[in-house]
Amino acid sequence: MTLPDFSVLGAYVLLLLALLAALFTRRRLAMGLGVAASVAGLLAGVLQLPALAAIAVLAGLGAALQRWPRQPVLWALGVLLMLVLALHRWPGFVSHAWWQGVLPGASQPYTVYWHWDKGLAGLWLLLCLPAPQWGTAVARQRLWAAAGLALLAALWLALGNGLLAWQPKWPAWWLPWLAANLLLVSLPEEALFRQGVFAALAARPLWQRCLASALLFGLVHAGGGGLWVLVAALAGLGYALVYAAGQRLCWPLLLHTGFNVLHLALLSYPR
């Protein structure tokens, strides 16, 4: 396992703290930590000059959305920039690799990365996305039960069709993997596909918001093939139902991360 130097680690810790503050709606604290993280990242070499342009664009978009919150062009630009960052297409972000190799029985090499750009996308989403309107009360116990069934169906489909296989393990690098998966992977995805989709479809019935969230989540996994899209859509449906039941983003975030931990610990990883 490759350990980063203290300056790199400190910059990432500040970013992770900013994400946690934003998750719990401590907006000013999150913004202050985000600025400190950016300065630390620049000094540590994690961020280069082109990355500052992305941060400036995000800050400008955020300020514009505060003034014109219902402007679809601004939201379209924001989503486009989120995709560019999530796909690591904006230059100037230097990711740290903790480990690289092939796990026992895995079908392809795997690298444990910390990606600043995807964390930045998650921070912007948490700071800028409006909270969804929940409307009338829902049968929360039924939603929790339906979420469990959706996740079990995803596991059954993946295992029954050979997409995944039982492979118990516990790698030495699980802690940096967990930190990255919780705050730099699952959090941006939940912010976009749960809070973002639910807020965008606020006028729609709850079942339509859950279904749209699941379908979009499935489609972004199209690179793995049609079966993987279906498995991801079922998992996404489970996360959406939990979001509807708990009405706080921390619930699908914890479930998403827990499902990924189960995948790493007990199943072939990566696919």
Protein Blocks (a to p, Z undefined) as FASTA:
>chain_A
ZZddfklmmmmmmmmmmmmmmmnopaklmmmmmmmmmmmmmmnomacfklmmmmmmmmmm
mmmmmmmmmlmklmmmmmmmmmmmmnopaghiacddfbgcddehiabdcdddddfklmmm
mmmmmmmpccddebjaddfklmmmmmmmmmmmmmmmmmmnomaccdddddfklmmmmmmm
mmmmmmmmmmmmmmmmmmmmmmpcfklmmmmmmmmmmmmmmmnojklmmmmmmmmmmmmm
mmmmnopaklmmmmmmmmmmmmmmmmccdZZ
